[in-house]
Amino acid sequence: MFFSTLGTALSLRKATPYDLNDFLFSPSELQHKYETRVRHSEHPHFDRALWLRAVNAGACELGYWQWVFEQVQADDDTYLLRH
C-alpha cells in the first residue's frame, strides 16, 4: 500500500521538465542563468506566482531563488527514484 501511494505521488510530479544542469546549480547560479534585462527573472518551470502562493499559504519563508533551488532538488530526488 505504501509503495502504491508513493508511486501515485511520484507520477503526479513532473520529473525533469527543464534543463538537467539546473540540478547542479546553486541558488545564485540559477538566478544568474535565468536573469534577463527585459523582465524580472524567474525559472521557466517554478514561476514567482507559485512561490507567492507558497509564501501566502505560510508554507514557505524562503527567498524566491532559494525556493527554486529547493524545488529543483526535490525534482532531482523524484527523477532519481523513478529512473
C-alpha positions in Angstrom: 0.0 0.0 0.0 2.8 2.5 0.9 4.6 1.8 -2.4 1.3 2.3 -4.3 0.8 5.7 -2.6 4.4 6.7 -3.2 4.1 5.6 -6.9 1.0 7.8 -7.3 2.7 10.8 -5.7 5.7 10.4 -7.9 3.6 10.1 -11.0 1.9 13.4 -10.3 5.3 15.3 -10.2 6.9 16.5 -13.3 10.4 15.0 -13.4 13.0 17.0 -15.3 10.7 19.5 -17.1 13.8 21.7 -17.7 17.5 21.7 -18.3 19.1 18.8 -16.3 22.0 21.1 -15.5 19.8 23.0 -13.1 20.2 20.2 -10.7 23.9 21.2 -10.4 23.4 24.9 -9.8 23.3 26.9 -6.5 20.5 29.4 -5.9 22.7 32.3 -7.2 23.8 30.3 -10.2 20.1 29.6 -11.1 19.4 33.3 -10.8 22.3 34.3 -13.0 21.3 31.7 -15.6 17.7 32.9 -15.9 18.2 36.7 -15.4 17.2 38.9 -18.3 17.2 42.6 -18.7 13.8 42.6 -20.3 11.8 41.3 -17.3 12.0 40.2 -13.7 14.0 36.9 -13.7 12.3 33.7 -12.9 12.7 30.0 -13.5 10.7 28.8 -16.5 9.1 25.9 -14.5 8.9 27.4 -11.0 7.5 30.9 -11.5 7.1 33.6 -9.0 3.3 33.0 -8.8 3.9 29.5 -7.4 6.4 30.9 -4.9 4.0 33.6 -3.8 1.2 31.1 -3.3 3.5 29.1 -1.0 4.5 32.2 0.9 0.9 33.4 1.3 -0.1 29.9 2.5 2.6 30.0 5.2 4.3 27.1 3.6 7.5 29.0 2.6 9.7 31.6 4.3 12.5 31.3 1.7 13.5 33.9 -0.8 12.5 33.2 -4.4 15.8 31.7 -5.7 16.4 29.6 -2.6 12.8 28.2 -3.0 13.6 27.5 -6.7 16.7 25.7 -5.7 14.8 23.5 -3.2 12.1 22.7 -5.8 14.8 21.7 -8.3 16.5 19.5 -5.7 13.1 17.8 -4.9 12.6 17.1 -8.6 16.1 15.7 -8.8 15.2 13.3 -6.0 12.0 12.4 -7.8 13.8 11.8 -11.0 16.4 9.6 -9.3 13.6 7.5 -7.7 11.9 7.0 -11.0 14.9 6.1 -13.1 
